[in-house]
Amino acid sequence: MSYVDEIYAQVAKKNEHEPEFLQAVKEVLESLKPVIEQNEETYRKAGLLERMVEPERIISFRVPWVDDAGNVQVNRGYRVQFNSAIGPYKGGLRLHPSVNQSILKFLGFEQVFKNSLTGLPIGGGKGGSDFDPKGKSDREVMAFCQSFMTELYRHIGADCDVPAGDIGVGGREIGYLYGQYKRITGLYEGVLTGKGLTYGGSLARKEATGYGLIYILDEMLKNAGKELAGKTVVISGSGNVAIYACEKAQEHGAKVIALSDSNGYIVDPEGIQLDLVKEIKEVKRGRIKEYADAVASASYHEGKGIWSVPCDIALPCATQNELNLEDAQCLKKNGCFAVAEGANMPSTLDATNYFVSEGILYMPAKAANAGGVATSALEMSQNSERQSWTFAEVDAKLKDIMVNIYHKTADAAKRCGHEGNFVVGANVAGFEKVADAMLAQGIC
Ligand code: NDP
């Protein structure tokens, strides 16, 4: 049995109740086979893969808080500190009822390679809770965040672990978390990213994941002799990543015709009016359906099904496994030629393999959505030097990083004999730096 197959079998046995984690490990290990086989003896001797698939630490804790009716509620909080070989743990906090250890381990594992790809000195981690911020008052969200941080603060720090936002964690939640960290520790330090601009946040962080997605998409299209201008785009989700991907795609002259949330999707053949979406989602915290109520050219469709809307380019920006093989086949049948992932692992393994085998221009999440964490690292740099860079400076650095990630990914794919397969490229390019650092640091 090859080293890769052996390790996967061990991981599958040890983590049999963690399907998302197993899915992520399988995808990464499969695509690393050519590189691992070349160095098998060294890697085996150092137990490299065994260590890479095991988080350095998982912290799980009780989060008690009191709701507006005076009832005590208890959620479960987590921080998965996956790998610190190349820098302090870095990765978001997710607040969603679906959160469990498997999902956070898959996200933390992916984050290790993504962070490496950015070229910046950041390790990988992820955290969150099964708390659902939807429908909660601001006071309830604050009470939860304060309680969550009252436990988490002892495990994080500007030079050790720097969380950020993810699903359900935006500016409001980061503010409450930061306030509580400062109150407990007395430290005014860059311990969280995605902070507000008045207390150490970076310009362009809010936009970064969505903008970065479009920068790398644009580079991928250019290198394939195509362009974004004039193309029809479908984007799933209507949260932070989806909104700013839509904004930048429109700036590039693309026509975005569909967005969604967990209830359903809207189609506007005239092109999405983004100001209205921002008002509904960022200000009123409403549902995407309200867009169709307000715009005559738009229609609302309950449930999944956004991938049946014909488009040239699809950008899944909602959540994991939101696009399956059937969806992928439907996209191809309708003429879609490019897919770039704003969300983490939005395509099932079948769908991913289909995109690759059908020659769709396909940029996987760990390369495509790395702009968020890269700009978080830029926020850390600004915090350390007590400086604030302009929007243009941060945006230019983000663009540079995304263009670089495209080329690193494309070059690694070519080097391994898989030209155009950006899944292999991203995994290999991300893996190499982490592997070298782990080997250099000995068995730890
Ligand atoms: P938000 O919470 O801002 O938005 C999430 C969007 O996805 C919402 O429209 C939400 O709908 C929808 N959604 C969430 N869960 C589901 C589900 N189970 N089924 C269908 N739709 C769902 O999160 P972000 O935009 O920040 O994150 C989106 C994705 O991007 C995630 O995979 C995240 O890990 C990834 N990502 C985010 C980064 C960031 O900087 N924010 C960085 C890198 C990756 P509803 O409101 O109905 O729940």
Residues whose N, C-alpha, C, O or C-beta is under 5 A from the ligand:
A	BS01	NDP	G165 D166 I167 G168 T209 G237 S238 G239 N240 V241 A242 S260 D261 S262 N263 C317 A318 T319 Q320 G342 A343 N344 N369 G372
